[in-house]
Amino acid sequence: MKKIIWIGCLSYFLIGLAHVVLGSVLPVLLQHYGKEYSEGGTLIFAQFAGFLVGVLLSPAINRRMGKRNTLLLSIAVLLAAELLYAALPPWGFLYAIAPAAGFGFGVIEAVIGTIIISAIKEKSAIAMSRLEVLFGVGAMLMPLVASLLISAGYWRFSFAVIAVFAAVAFVLWQRGSFGELSRVLDEKEAKTTAGEAQVRSFVYRGKDRVALVLFIVFFFIYVGTEMSLANFMPAMFISKLGMNEASAALSVTCFWIAMSFARLFAGYIAEKFRYKVYLLYSCFATVILFAVLPLAGQVWSSFAVVLLLGLAMSGIFSIALVFVSKLIPGSEETTPSLMIASGGVGGAVLPLVTGWSLDHMTVNLSIWMLAVFSAGLLAIMAVAYRWERVAQSGERVQPSHSKA
C-alpha cells in the first residue's frame, strides 16, 4: 500500500512539472522560433486539448489494457514528447508534440486518481492529499529549474528534466510489486453479457446523475477559480497595491507554499471531521476570504489573505474527488476522470473570463467576481451536504461511505 502511494506521489510530482514547463519557457521558446504570443497560446491550448482527450479516454483504456499498462503507455508518450520538445524540431511539429504531452500527463493524473480511490478503501482522502502535495511541489519547482537553465543558456533541457523523471516513474511502475493491489493494477475488463453491459451503462441513474452534473460544475468552477487566482494575482497586486513585478510575483509563491503545506494535513482533517464537513467549511472560508481581499489595502494584509486562501483551498480538489466518487457508488472507475476533465476545462475557460474582467472592470470587481464563483462552490456543497445526510438517514444507506 505504502509503495503504491509513494510511486503515485512521484508520478504526481512528474505531472506537476509537466503541467507548467511549457509556460515556464514560453518566452524564450517563442524567441527561438521567432513567434508571437498568440501562437504560443495556440500551442498551450493544443497541449490542453491533448490533456482533456487523455483524461476522458482513460477509463476506456483502463478497461482494455489494465491500469498498469495504461500508466506505462501514458508515461512513455509523455517521455517521448518531452524528448522531442528538447530536440527543438521545426515549429509545425510542436503542434503534434503538445497534444501528445497533454495526453500523457492527463492519463497519468486520471489513472492514479482512480487507483487511489477505487483500490484504497480506507483513508483514501489522506492518500489523495499526499498526491496533491507532490503535484504542487512539482508546479512550484519547475519554474525555478527553468529559470536557472534559461540563465545558463540551456533552457531546452527543462524538457529533459521531465523526461528523466518520466523514465524513473516508468521503471518503478513496470517493475513494482504491490501485493494484492497488483491484481487491481493488471486487471482487464472481461467480456460481459448483454445484461451486464446494460447494467454498467446505467451507473449514473436518478439522483446519481444529478450529483454527477452538480460536481462537474463544482470542479469546473473550482479549478477555474484557482487557476484565475494563480495566473492573475501578480497583475492584481501590481494594479491594486502599486507593487513592482518581482514583488507581486511572490504572491503566487506564497499561495502555492500555503497550498502545499496545508495539503500535508488536509486528508487527516477530512478523515477526522468527515469529507462533507471539511468541504463545506473550506468553501465557506474561501468565499469569505475572496470577499475580504478587495478590502485589504496594505501589502502585508493582502499577503495574509492570500496565505489564508491557500490554506482554505488546499484540500478542496482532492477531498471533493474522493467525496463524489464515494457519494455515487460503483462509479469509482469513471467519476475521477470526468471530474478532472471538467476541472481542466474550467482551468482553461474561467481564466479567460478573469482576464477579460481585468481589462474591462476594476481589480476589486474582478476579485469579487471570483468570490461569486466560490459562492457557487459553497452552494453546491450545501446541496451535497444535505443530500448525503438524507442518504445516511436511510434513503440510501451505504456503510462504506461513513467518512463522506
N, C-alpha and C positions, 0 to 999 in steps of 0.2 A: 504493500500500500504506500509506504513512505517513498519507495523508489519511483513509483509512477508519478507521485506528486512532484518530486524534485525534478524529474525529467520533464514533466509538464511545465514546471516553473522555468526551466531553461528554454523550452520552446516558446513560452510567452515572452521571455526576455528577447528571444530572436525576433518575434513578430513586432515587439515594441521598437526594436531597431529598424526593422524593415518598413514599418508604417511611416517613419519620419525621415528616412535617409534621403529620399528624392527632394523633399522640401529643404533639407539642410544644405544640400549642394546645388540647389537650383540656380542661384545667381551665377555661379562660376560655370555651371554646365551650359547655361544659355549663352554666356560669354564665349565659351569654347566653340559652340556651334554657330554663333552669330545670330541667335534667335531672340524674339521678343517674349515678354512675359505672358502674352496671350497664348503663344504656342506652348509655353511651359505649363500654363493652366490646362491646356488640352491634354498634355502628357499626364498630368496628375489625375485628370478625370478618367483617362484611359486605364490608369492603374486602379482607380476606384471601381470602374466597371468590371475589371477582372476580379477584384475582391468580392463584389456583390455576386457575380456568377459563381465563384468558388463556394461562398457561404451557402447559396441556395441549392447548389448541386451536391453538397457534401453528404446529406442523408442518403441520396440515391447511390452515390459512390460507395458509401459505407456498407450499404446492403449488398452490393455486388462484390466488393473486394475485401471487406472486413476493415475494421478501424486501423489496425497497424499498417496494412498495405496502403490504405488511403493516406495515412500520415507520411509514409515513405515516399509515395508518389508526389505529394504536395511539397515536401521538403526538397526533393530532387528538382522539381520545377523551379522552386524559389532559388535554390543553389545555382542552377544553370542561368536563370535570369540575372542574378546579381553578378555572375562572372561575365555575362555578355554586356551588362551595363559598364563594368570596369574596363572592358575592351574598347569602349568608345566607338562603336560602329557608326556608319552613316546615320544621320538624324532619322530618316524614314524608318529604319529598323527599330528605333526606340518605341514606336507606336505598337509594335508587336511584342516587344520585351516587357513593356509596362503592364499590360493586361496579364501576362504570364506571371509576373512577380506578384501582382494583386491576387490572382487566383491562388498562388501558392500559400501566401500567409492568410488569406481568407479561409481556405480549407483547414489549415492548421488550427486557427482560432476556434472554428466551429467544432471540429472533431474533438479537440481536447476538452472543450466545454461540455460536450456530450458525454465523453468518457467519465469526467469527474461527477457529473450529475446523475448519470444512469448507473455507474458501477460502484460509486462510493455512497452508500446509503446513509451512513452516519456522519454528521458534521461536514456535509458537503459544502456548506457556506464557508467554513474555515479554509477548506482546500481552494475554493474559488477565489477567496480574498488573497490568499498567498500568490496565486497566479497573477492577479491584478497588480500586486506589489511589483512583481518582476517585469510585467508589461510597462508599468510606469517608470521603473528604473531604466529599462531599455530606451524608452522615449526621451528620458532626460539625458542619458549619456551620449546618444548618437549625435546630437548637435555639437556637443563638446568635442567628441572624437573628430567629427567632420571639420570643425573649426581648426583644430590642431593640424590636420592633414592639409587643409587649404593653405594654412600659413606656411607649411613646409613645401608646398608645391606638389603634393601627392594626393590631391582630393579624390582622384578616381579610385583610390584604394579604400575609400569609405565603403564602397560596394563589396570589396573583397573581404572586409571585416565581417560583414553579414554572411558571406559565403563560408567563411571559416566556422562560424557558429552553426550554420546550417549543416555543414559536414559532420560536426560533432554530434548534433542532435540526430542526424540520420543514423550514425553508427549506434548510438545509445538505444534508439527505438528498434533498430534491426536486431541487435544482439541481446537486448534486455530480456530478462526472465522475470515475470511478475506473478508467479504462483497461479492462484485461481483466476486472477484478472487476465492472464494470458489468453484464456479461453474467450473472455469477453472481447479482447482486442482482435483475436484472429477469427472470430465467428462471422460467417457469411450467412446471408438470408437463404434459407432453404426454399425449395419450390413449395408453393402453397396451393391449396384447393381454391376453387372459385368462391366458396363460402368464407374461407379465411381471409381471402383478399378483400371481399366485401366488408367484413368486419373491420379490417385495417383501414379501409378507405374512409371510414366514419369515425376516426379518432376524435375529431372535433365536432361534437354534436350539442345542440341546445345551448345551455349556459357556457359550456366549454368554448364554443365558437365565439360567443360574446366576449368571454375573458381573453381569448386569443387576440381579438381585434383591439380590445382596450389596451393590452400590453404591447401590441405592435405600435400603437400610438404613443404609449409610455416611453418605449425605447427610442422611437423617432425623436421625441421631444428631448429626452434626457441627453442623448449623445450630441444632438444638435446644439443644445444649450451649453454643454461642456466644451465642445469644440469652438463655439462662438466666443465664449469667455477666454479660452486659451489663445485663440488666434488674434483677438481684437483688444485684449486687456492692455497691452502697451500703448496702443493708439488711444484708448480711452483715457489712460493716465496722463499721456502727453497733453491731450486736449483739455482735460478736466483740471489737472494739477500743475501744468506747465513744466513737467519733468523733461529731462533730456532722454534720448533714445536708449542709452545704455542703462540708465537708472530704471526707466519704465520696463525694460525687458526683464528686470529682476522680479517683477510682479508675477510673471509666468513661472519663474523658477520657484518662488515661494509657494505658489499654488500647487505645483506638482510635488514639491517636497512634503507639504502638508497632506496631500492626497496619498502619497506613497507611505508615509509614516502611519497615517490612520488606518490604512488597509491592513497593516500588521495585526490590528486588533478588531477590525470590523466583523470578521467572521465569528470570533469568540463572543462579541457583544450580541450579534444577531442570534446565535445559538442559545444564549442565556435568556434573552428577553423575547424571543420568537421573531421570525422574519418579518411578519406584518407590522409588528410594533416598531422594530428598527426602521423599516422603510417609511412608515408614516411620520415618525419624528424627524427622520433625515430630510424628507421632502418639506416638512413644515419649517425646519430650520433654514433650508435653502431659500424658501420663499421670503422669510423674514430678512435674511442677510442680503439678498438681492434688493429688497426694498430699502434697506438701510444704506447700502453702498453709495447711492447718489447723495446722501446726506453727510457722508464722511468728507469733510472739506480739507483735511490735512493729509500729508503723505503717510504719517505713522498710522492714522486711523484707517485710511484706505487699505494699507498693507495688512492691518489687523483683521479687517473684514475679509480680505482675500484669503488669509490663512484660515479663518473660521469657515469660509466657503469650502476650502479644500478638505477640511475635517468633515463637514456636513455631507459633502457629495461623495466622499471617498468610497463608500461601500454600496452605493445605490445600484450601480450596474451589476456587480457580481451577485449581490444578495437578491436583487429582483430577478435575475436569471434563474437562480435556484428556486425562488418562491413560485414563479409562474410555472416552472416545469413540474413542481410538486402539486400545484393547485389544479393542474389538468392531468389526471393520472393516465399513464400509458403513452404520454407524448414526449417522453424524455429524449427520444431519438430525433425528433423533428423540431420541437419548440426552440431549443437553443439556437439553431441555425436561423430560424425565422426572426428571432429577437435580434440577433447580431446583425442580420441583413437589414432589418428595419433601422437599427442604430446607425449602420453605415450610410443609409440614405439620408437620415436626419443630419448626420455629420457633414454631408455634402450640401444639403439644401438650406438648413437654418443659418449657417454662416453667411450664405448669400443674402438672406433677409437682413441679418445683422449688419453686414457691410452696407447694404442699401440704406438702412436706418441711420447709420453714422454719417452718410453723405447727405441725408435729407432732413434729419432731426438733430436735436441736441444730444450730447453724450448721456445726460441723465435720463432722457426719454428712452434712449436705446437700452440703458441698463434696466429701466422699469419694464421694458418690453420683455427682457429676459426673466424678470420677476413674474410676469404674466405667464410665460412659458412654464416656469417652475410651479406656478399655481395649478396648471393643468396636471402636472405630475401628482400634486397633492390631492386633487380631485379624484384622479383615477385610483390612487392608493386608498382613499377613503371608501370608495365603492368596493374595492377588493377586500378591504378590512372587514366591512360589513358582510360582504358575501361569504368570506371564509368563516366568519363567526356563525352565520346561519348554517353553513355546511357542517361545522363541528357540532352544532346543536342537534343534528340528526337528519337534516335534509339529505346529506350525502356524507356519511361518516367514512373517513379514510384514516385509520390508525397510524399509517406510515407518515402522515402529514402533520404529526403532532407539533413539529417545530415551525410550521408555516404561520 
